[in-house]
Amino acid sequence: QVQLVESGGGLVQAGGSLRLSCVANGGILSTYTMGWFRQTPGKEREFVAGINRIGLNTNYAESVKGRFTVSRDNAKNTAYLQMNTLNSENTAVYYCAGRPSSSLRSVPPRLAADFTSWGQGTQVTVSS
């Protein structure tokens, strides 16, 4: 089973940017639809962004459209989440997730239950 490891989180001031990375170990990332989720204490894990196997089809939560960009480099076995114009509402633990897919152009799902592999999470804290 593929193991996912996130990195790139940290403390950033409002208006700043961060880029999260998700490296796949023990599997081939190109066979997975990838997603990014976030979670804060007491709340359900919520969808942030998704990307299909070859990176030509993406989905975004309404709250991050125009500010966040999801991408992938299958040759490096890595998925990314570029986060710009961060604000305090973006403070959360961010997780990457994978879903095995037999389709090159499958639509990325938005439900956490549709993903089967998860990273350990990386903390993003936005200060004002």
ChimeraX attribute file (.defattr): number of C-alpha atoms within 10 A of each C-alpha:
attribute: neighborCount
match mode: 1-to-1
recipient: residues
	/A:1	8
	/A:2	18
	/A:3	16
	/A:4	24
	/A:5	19
	/A:6	23
	/A:7	19
	/A:8	15
	/A:9	18
	/A:10	14
	/A:11	13
	/A:12	18
	/A:13	14
	/A:14	17
	/A:15	13
	/A:16	14
	/A:17	16
	/A:18	18
	/A:19	16
	/A:20	21
	/A:21	21
	/A:22	26
	/A:23	21
	/A:24	24
	/A:25	14
	/A:26	9
	/A:27	14
	/A:28	15
	/A:29	27
	/A:30	23
	/A:31	18
	/A:32	27
	/A:33	26
	/A:34	32
	/A:35	30
	/A:36	26
	/A:37	22
	/A:38	22
	/A:39	18
	/A:40	15
	/A:41	8
	/A:42	6
	/A:43	8
	/A:44	10
	/A:45	17
	/A:46	17
	/A:47	21
	/A:48	24
	/A:49	26
	/A:50	27
	/A:51	28
	/A:52	26
	/A:53	25
	/A:54	19
	/A:55	19
	/A:56	13
	/A:57	15
	/A:58	19
	/A:59	19
	/A:60	21
	/A:61	14
	/A:62	10
	/A:63	11
	/A:64	16
	/A:65	12
	/A:66	11
	/A:67	13
	/A:68	20
	/A:69	20
	/A:70	22
	/A:71	21
	/A:72	22
	/A:73	14
	/A:74	18
	/A:75	9
	/A:76	12
	/A:77	15
	/A:78	21
	/A:79	26
	/A:80	23
	/A:81	23
	/A:82	15
	/A:83	18
	/A:84	17
	/A:85	15
	/A:86	23
	/A:87	17
	/A:88	15
	/A:89	11
	/A:90	19
	/A:91	19
	/A:92	20
	/A:93	18
	/A:94	26
	/A:95	26
	/A:96	31
	/A:97	26
	/A:98	26
	/A:99	22
	/A:100	18
	/A:101	17
	/A:102	11
	/A:103	13
	/A:104	16
	/A:105	15
	/A:106	17
	/A:107	17
	/A:108	24
	/A:109	20
	/A:110	19
	/A:111	12
	/A:112	18
	/A:113	8
	/A:114	13
	/A:115	19
	/A:116	12
	/A:117	17
	/A:118	21
	/A:119	20
	/A:120	14
	/A:121	21
	/A:122	21
	/A:123	19
	/A:124	21
	/A:125	20
	/A:126	20
	/A:127	14
	/A:128	10
